[in-house]
Amino acid sequence: MAKFGFEGSDNEDTKLSAVIAPLVLSYNDRIRPLLDAIDKLRHLQVMKEGIELPTIVVVGDQSSGKSSVLESLAGISLPRGQGICTRVPLIMRLQHHSTPNPELHLEYHNKTIPTNETHIAEAINMATNEIAGDGKGISNAPLTLVVKKQGVPDLTMVDLPGITRVPVHGQPENIYEQISSIIMEYIKPKESIILNVLSATVDFPTCESIRMSQQVDKTGERTLAVVTKSDKAPEGLLEKVTADDVNIGLGYVCVRNRIGEESYEEARMEEAALFESHHLLSKIDKSIVGVPVLAQKLVQIQASIIAKCLPDIVKKINEKLHANVSELNKMPQNLSSTAEAMTAFMRILGSAKESLKKILLRGEFDEYPDENEMHCTARMAEMLNEYSKELQQTCEKKDSTDCFLMEEIRVLEEAKGIALPNFLPRTAFLNVLQRKVKQISSIPVEFVIKGWKYIEEVVIFVLMKHSTNYPQLQSSTRRAAQDLIAKMKEISIYRVMEIVEMEKVIDYTCNPEYMTAWGQLMVNQETFMKVMKDHSKPTQLVLEGFGQVEVGHLRQHSAVVEQAFDMKMRMAAYWKVVQQRLVDNLALHLLFSVQNLVNREMEEEIVNELMGPHGGGIERMLEESPSVSVKRDRLNQSIKLLRDSKKVVAEIMDRITANANGD
Ligand SMILES: Nc1nc2c(ncn2[C@@H]2O[C@H](COP(=O)(O)OP(=O)(O)OP(=O)(O)O)[C@@H](O)[C@H]2O)c(=O)[nH]1
């Protein structure tokens, strides 16, 4: 109990265990305003905003005596009996009031139904039937019972349906799962105090309610056990509560509830007499027996948990309020004229265009610092590098599988004509070039397809992000972007195929690198030819640009080998130029296309699409989309709720401060 810092001595508790009304004397005045504030917050349903309130939750196995405990505390009759009685969460607000006439009412479905002590059980049953249906089903929609009565402790508790594993006749098959999920919802928050009602007639470790509370409160620091039916099973009760096999951090209170048609006062007298004179029960310490002790403990626990949770509640209310107000401010204004709609539309297009310029053209990604996919210039550079590497690797792979110079020799043999032998036939060179280009011809096309796919994803993401507040614009905007990019991709593919085709049929460069590279490669020719002619020399040699090659097989082609070597070296020098051109041209083309897309064509295409037969026109922006208006309503409601809640907690905090200052 020290965990919550409770005050009050055992002696005081002992005195209270005598039959007295009111049940709790001293705490009410101090606790009442705090509890009222929490009850007001509960009534405002601040829990809907994810803010948990300190709550005493009553759990227990079916027929363990939960309702009986509550009626003992409230001094009224609740529906009691065999089988399931509590079918909805019953929020019970007990309030001491000074007038002798009790006032009772039920609150549910936004209505208040006054009732009285005689008809309360009946009224609860009717309300339960209205909430959960006439059968045996259960519901998690709560029913509130307010009891204002002289002498009751100021306490708010939630009684939950009793846990049962076996559905009784007429109950749904999954009754256990339904009840467990309601119980879990209430006992999980760390702000909840679990009042675990255990019947003295059962073995505590076998109780389902113990199993459940242990799941959420392992150390038991927020669990208090009430042992009912002490009169029915007095043997061994003292040992059971002393042994504490089930880890109850806040301790045990043994009670004897009202039995049969006893009046409330009679029941209290019977209970006091039982614990006073029963030969076994009288041995239990008086600080842990009787309903008055239970009332006292609950009031203390409630006060300390409220005091502990209140600052956090205030903080959470303020945070949520702030977050919701700024979200509402970010929402679009309601547009009322075409001019306003046009301005909003142009603003969206303008901001999307600026965003795309930044990420696609200028490489500024301050809007998306953590989303690597949106760092477009870097991603496109990576794609280009990969493409360049793939071009190179594909050629090298092919070269390494062929025997050195054999392709050139074959082509030269076929290009032979009646002509002077030392002229390199151009057709042979073009033939080899064609084969090489053919080997890599699909790579540039795949590159542009991949590039456009990426650009499309980025463009659509940015457009959707900037038009989130106008979902009615999004389908035509998306369509326009997709159509435009599809068109541009087609053009790119055509253009790339043309570039590849040019490389295939024409051999030209003005790049001086070609001559330089050829010159460097030809330095090896003399050594190579010596090996060809002098059969005593080793047939392996290292050639600049080719590494170690085997040349023995070429000695039988001495007529063309020199020419083949020359052709290979020309091709090697020229191929570097071709590869470079294929990378440079595609990079220039793609960047140029992206510039056109962002700077000119996108805007035009989107406007045309929106104004076109399927676009719906700019007027569509005037109709607020249902999702936006639902969101606006939700935010407004939530802001109102939080403002009301803030007022409630502000009042109580002012009071606490005033008290602390001794006002
Ligand atoms: N002898 C005796 N009987 C008790 C005591 N407490 C409860 N009962 C009886 O046990 C039965 C079940 O009590 P309820 O209070 O309806 O139990 P419950 O846990 O609210 O039941 P459900 O909500 O339906 O699960 C009733 O017949 C009560 O009269 C007690 O201290 N002594």
The ligand as a Gaussian input file, in Angstrom:
#p B3LYP/6-31G(d) Opt

LIG

0 1
 N      -23.591000     -16.043000       1.709000
 C      -23.162000     -15.086000       0.954000
 N      -23.613000     -14.977000      -0.286000
 C      -23.129000     -13.992000      -1.074000
 C      -22.160000     -13.077000      -0.614000
 N      -21.872000     -12.245000      -1.617000
 C      -22.631000     -12.606000      -2.662000
 N      -23.381000     -13.647000      -2.363000
 C      -24.348000     -14.341000      -3.232000
 O      -23.668000     -14.815000      -4.391000
 C      -24.515000     -14.750000      -5.530000
 C      -23.841000     -14.000000      -6.637000
 O      -23.639000     -12.657000      -6.261000
 P      -23.622000     -11.437000      -7.283000
 O      -23.355000     -10.226000      -6.466000
 O      -24.805000     -11.427000      -8.155000
 O      -22.381000     -11.845000      -8.093000
 P      -21.784000     -11.115000      -9.373000
 O      -20.322000     -11.403000      -9.342000
 O      -22.181000      -9.693000      -9.427000
 O      -22.461000     -11.894000     -10.533000
 P      -22.383000     -11.629000     -12.088000
 O      -22.141000     -10.176000     -12.349000
 O      -23.653000     -12.079000     -12.605000
 O      -21.241000     -12.467000     -12.550000
 C      -25.797000     -14.058000      -5.046000
 O      -26.763000     -15.022000      -4.805000
 C      -25.398000     -13.378000      -3.777000
 O      -26.468000     -13.273000      -2.834000
 C      -21.690000     -13.217000       0.725000
 O      -20.821000     -12.477000       1.215000
 N      -22.234000     -14.244000       1.457000

